[in-house]
C-alpha cells in the first residue's frame, strides 16, 4: 500500500518526485494516517 501511494505521488508529481520521496521517508506516519 505504501508503495502504491508513493508511486502515485511520483507519477502525479514526477518533477517533484525526489522531494516527495524525502518527505515521505521523513513523515511516513503522518502521510500514512492522512
N, CA, C and O atoms as a printed pandas DataFrame, in Angstrom:
     atom_number atom_name residue_name chain_id  residue_number  x_coord  y_coord  z_coord
0              1         N          UNK        A               1    0.841   -1.197    0.000
1              2        CA          UNK        A               1    0.000    0.000    0.000
2              3         C          UNK        A               1    0.878    1.250    0.000
3              4         O          UNK        A               1    0.625    2.200   -0.741
4              5         N          UNK        A               2    1.896    1.236    0.828
5              6        CA          UNK        A               2    2.795    2.392    0.887
6              7         C          UNK        A               2    3.458    2.614   -0.463
7              8         O          UNK        A               2    3.608    3.749   -0.916
8              9         N          UNK        A               3    3.852    1.516   -1.102
9             10        CA          UNK        A               3    4.493    1.632   -2.412
10            11         C          UNK        A               3    3.531    2.240   -3.428
11            12         O          UNK        A               3    3.924    3.064   -4.255
12            13         N          UNK        A               4    2.279    1.828   -3.357
13            14        CA          UNK        A               4    1.263    2.332   -4.287
14            15         C          UNK        A               4    1.098    3.845   -4.136
15            16         O          UNK        A               4    1.090    4.580   -5.124
16            17         N          UNK        A               5    0.967    4.296   -2.899
17            18        CA          UNK        A               5    0.796    5.731   -2.633
18            19         C          UNK        A               5    2.025    6.497   -3.086
19            20         O          UNK        A               5    1.917    7.537   -3.736
20            21         N          UNK        A               6    3.195    5.976   -2.740
21            22        CA          UNK        A               6    4.438    6.656   -3.108
22            23         C          UNK        A               6    4.570    6.736   -4.620
23            24         O          UNK        A               6    4.939    7.780   -5.158
24            25         N          UNK        A               7    4.270    5.638   -5.312
25            26        CA          UNK        A               7    4.372    5.612   -6.772
26            27         C          UNK        A               7    3.379    6.580   -7.387
27            28         O          UNK        A               7    3.709    7.301   -8.329
28            29         N          UNK        A               8    2.168    6.597   -6.863
29            30        CA          UNK        A               8    1.146    7.501   -7.388
30            31         C          UNK        A               8    1.604    8.944   -7.257
31            32         O          UNK        A               8    1.412    9.754   -8.165
32            33         N          UNK        A               9    2.211    9.257   -6.121
33            34        CA          UNK        A               9    2.697   10.615   -5.898
34            35         C          UNK        A               9    3.782   10.951   -6.907
35            36         O          UNK        A               9    3.804   12.052   -7.457
36            37         N          UNK        A              10    4.683   10.005   -7.153
37            38        CA          UNK        A              10    5.768   10.229   -8.108
38            39         C          UNK        A              10    5.212   10.443   -9.513
39            40         O          UNK        A              10    5.695   11.301  -10.253
40            41         N          UNK        A              11    4.204    9.668   -9.875
41            42        CA          UNK        A              11    3.615    9.799  -11.207
42            43         C          UNK        A              11    2.885   11.127  -11.345
43            44         O          UNK        A              11    2.938   11.771  -12.393
44            45         N          UNK        A              12    2.203   11.529  -10.279
45            46        CA          UNK        A              12    1.441   12.775  -10.322
46            47         C          UNK        A              12    2.366   13.988  -10.289
47            48         O          UNK        A              12    2.085   15.009  -10.918
48            49         N          UNK        A              13    3.462   13.874   -9.556
49            50        CA          UNK        A              13    4.405   14.988   -9.425
50            51         C          UNK        A              13    5.808   14.507   -9.770
51            52         O          UNK        A              13    6.715   14.558   -8.940
52            53         N          UNK        A              14    5.974   14.045  -10.988
53            54        CA          UNK        A              14    7.245   13.475  -11.421
54            55         C          UNK        A              14    8.391   14.449  -11.202
55            56         O          UNK        A              14    9.475   14.058  -10.768
56            57         N          UNK        A              15    8.150   15.716  -11.504
57            58        CA          UNK        A              15    9.205   16.717  -11.368
58            59         C          UNK        A              15    9.576   16.934   -9.905
59            60         O          UNK        A              15   10.643   17.468   -9.600
60            61         N          UNK        A              16    8.690   16.517   -9.003
61            62        CA          UNK        A              16    8.939   16.727   -7.579
62            63         C          UNK        A              16    9.062   15.388   -6.849
63            64         O          UNK        A              16    8.896   15.313   -5.631
64            65         N          UNK        A              17    9.351   14.349   -7.604
65            66        CA          UNK        A              17    9.404   13.000   -7.040
66            67         C          UNK        A              17   10.424   12.915   -5.914
67            68         O          UNK        A              17   10.147   12.331   -4.867
68            69         N          UNK        A              18   11.600   13.493   -6.123
69            70        CA          UNK        A              18   12.645   13.423   -5.097
70            71         C          UNK        A              18   12.194   14.072   -3.803
71            72         O          UNK        A              18   12.371   13.508   -2.723
72            73         N          UNK        A              19   11.614   15.256   -3.910
73            74        CA          UNK        A              19   11.148   15.965   -2.718
74            75         C          UNK        A              19   10.062   15.156   -2.017
75            76         O          UNK        A              19   10.062   15.027   -0.793
76            77         N          UNK        A              20    9.138   14.614   -2.806
77            78        CA          UNK        A              20    8.056   13.811   -2.246
78            79         C          UNK        A              20    8.623   12.601   -1.521
79            80         O          UNK        A              20    8.163   12.250   -0.434
80            81         N          UNK        A              21    9.621   11.962   -2.119
81            82        CA          UNK        A              21   10.217   10.781   -1.502
82            83         C          UNK        A              21   10.853   11.135   -0.162
83            84         O          UNK        A              21   10.700   10.408    0.820
84            85         N          UNK        A              22   11.570   12.259   -0.133
85            86        CA          UNK        A              22   12.213   12.682    1.110
86            87         C          UNK        A              22   11.165   12.978    2.177
87            88         O          UNK        A              22   11.321   12.585    3.333
88            89         N          UNK        A              23   10.105   13.667    1.789
89            90        CA          UNK        A              23    9.036   13.994    2.734
90            91         C          UNK        A              23    8.383   12.714    3.229
91            92         O          UNK        A              23    8.080   12.570    4.413
92            93         N          UNK        A              24    8.169   11.775    2.289
93            94        CA          UNK        A              24    7.537   10.501    2.648
94            95         C          UNK        A              24    8.394    9.767    3.679
95            96         O          UNK        A              24    7.879    9.281    4.686
96            97         N          UNK        A              25    9.679    9.690    3.429
97            98        CA          UNK        A              25   10.588    8.987    4.328
98            99         C          UNK        A              25   10.622    9.652    5.701
99           100         O          UNK        A              25   10.759    8.982    6.725
100          101         N          UNK        A              26   10.494   10.982    5.707
101          102        CA          UNK        A              26   10.608   11.711    6.966
102          103         C          UNK        A              26    9.285   11.756    7.718
103          104         O          UNK        A              26    9.271   11.904    8.940
104          105         N          UNK        A              27    8.181   11.630    7.005
105          106        CA          UNK        A              27    6.861   11.732    7.644
106          107         C          UNK        A              27    5.977   10.545    7.262
107          108         O          UNK        A              27    4.794   10.717    6.968
108          109         N          UNK        A              28    6.552    9.348    7.269
109          110        CA          UNK        A              28    5.795    8.146    6.913
110          111         C          UNK        A              28    4.487    8.074    7.699
111          112         O          UNK        A              28    3.411    7.936    7.117
112          113         N          UNK        A              29    4.589    8.168    9.014
113          114        CA          UNK        A              29    3.403    8.050    9.855
114          115         C          UNK        A              29    2.338    9.074    9.504
115          116         O          UNK        A              29    1.163    8.730    9.370
116          117         N          UNK        A              30    2.740   10.329    9.353
117          118        CA          UNK        A              30    1.773   11.395    9.066
118          119         C          UNK        A              30    1.085   11.150    7.737
119          120         O          UNK        A              30   -0.141   11.216    7.653
120          121         N          UNK        A              31    1.854   10.870    6.704
121          122        CA          UNK        A              31    1.285   10.670    5.370
122          123         C          UNK        A              31    0.409    9.415    5.355
123          124         O          UNK        A              31   -0.638    9.390    4.707
124          125         N          UNK        A              32    0.839    8.383    6.066
125          126        CA          UNK        A              32    0.071    7.140    6.076
126          127         C          UNK        A              32   -1.275    7.358    6.753
127          128         O          UNK        A              32   -2.290    6.810    6.323
128          129         N          UNK        A              33   -1.279    8.164    7.821
129          130        CA          UNK        A              33   -2.530    8.429    8.527
130          131         C          UNK        A              33   -3.419    9.349    7.694
131          132         O          UNK        A              33   -4.642    9.206    7.698
132          133         N          UNK        A              34   -2.813   10.276    6.991
133          134        CA          UNK        A              34   -3.595   11.184    6.145
134          135         C          UNK        A              34   -4.117   10.412    4.942
135          136         O          UNK        A              34   -4.803   10.981    4.094
